[in-house]
């Protein structure tokens, strides 16, 4: 999926959870940052274009190891020991990215190293994804105003 679609999905999750956490700004920042992180394994993504991630792209295939709940859990556990306050938003954002990409035709290996792929019917950048983006964007706006009022 495209970056914008990942973000509108994550924004909805943030809006649903943020009132239940103590450090709301940290929660928002880390959930949204984590939702774009898995695409560092793709040289065409917003983050993947950065030269700092190019070495990683030689070692991992796009939508394999990095796009897995295995990595989401490992990184979240590390964060839980080092900086506990950001572990939950990180896991939420990262996992939502992997979950959303599981609905694309390209799919993901959600439980790497198990090679079984999970894929769906959504073409990245296609009409269905554009529709999903619009639906989530509208829901985000409605949810925001419900939270504010």
N, C-alpha and C positions, 0 to 999 in steps of 0.2 A: 504494500500500500504506500501511498504517497505520504510525505511528512505531514501535510495539513490534515489528512484523515486521521493519522495517529494522534495528532494533537487534539482534534475535536472529541475523539473518543476519551482520551485522558482527561480533558477538561471536564467532561461529564462526571467521571469517577471522582475527580478532585472536588467538584461541587457537592457530590453526595457525601464525601467523607470529611471534608475540611472542618466542618463545625464540630466534629467529634475529637479533634486533636488539639493538643496544647500549643504547639509551635506551628501555627498555620502558614506563615510565610515560608518557612523551611519545607513544610509539607508540599506546598504548591510548586516551589522551585524544583525540588528533587523528583517529584512525580513527573513533571513535564520534561525535565532533563533526561530522566531515565527512559521515557517513552521514545526518545529519538536515538538513544545510545546503541541499540542493537544493529542499526544500519551502518556502523563503522566498518563493517566487513564488505561494504559495497562502494566501489570507487566512484559511483555516480550519485551517491546520496549526499545530502548537505554536509554531514560530518565526515563521511568517507572521502570526500574530495580533499580534505586536509592532508598534507604530506606526512603528518605525524602518524597517521593510521595506515599508510601505504605498506609498511613492512608486515603488519598484521594480515593484510589482504593477500599476501603471498602464501600464508600458512593456513588460512581457513577459507572454505568455500562459502559464498553468500548463502544465507539461510540454512546453515548447518549448526555448528557448535554455538556460535554467538546468538543465534535465534532459537534458543532452547530454554525451557523452564529449569533445566539442570543448572545452567549458568546463572539464571535469575536467582535461584535458591542459594547457590554457592556465594555469589557476590552479596546477596542480602544477609547471609549468615556472617560473612566477614564484617559487613557494616554494622550488624547487630552487636558485635563485640567491640568494634572500634568507635563507632558513632551511632549509638542505638536510635537516636531520634530521627535519623534519615533512612533507616532500614525499611520500614513499612512503606513510605512513599516511593522509595526506589523499587521495591518489589512490585508495588502496584503498577507503576508506570512501565517498567520493563516487561512484566507479565502481560499487560494489556497489548503491548506491541506484538509480542509473540502470538498471543491469542488471535489478534486481528489478522496477522499474516497467515495464520492457519486456514483462513477462508479464501486465500488467493489461489489461483491456478498453480503458481510456483510452489506454494506450500512451505512448510518448515519441518524440521526434525525436532519435535517438541521435547522429547525425552532422550536427547543425545546422551550417551553414545549409541543407544538403540537406534538403528538406521531407519526404522519405520517412519514414513512421512505422513503428515496430515495436510491435505490440500482441499480446496473448495472450488467455487465457480467464479470468483471475482477476479477480473483481469485488472492488474495494477494500472491505474490511470484510465480505466474504461468507464463506460456509462454507469454500471452498477456502483462502482466506487465513487464516482462523482455524485450519484444519488445518495449514497451513504453519507458522504461528507455533508451534503445539504441537510439531510435529516438530522444528523448529530449536531450540526451548527444551530439549527432551529431549536432543538431540544436544549442545547447549552444556553441559549439566550433565555428561553422560558425558565429553565432551572435557576439561572442567575437571578432573574427578577423575582422568582418565588423565594429564594434565599434572602434577598435584600428586603423584601416587603414584610 
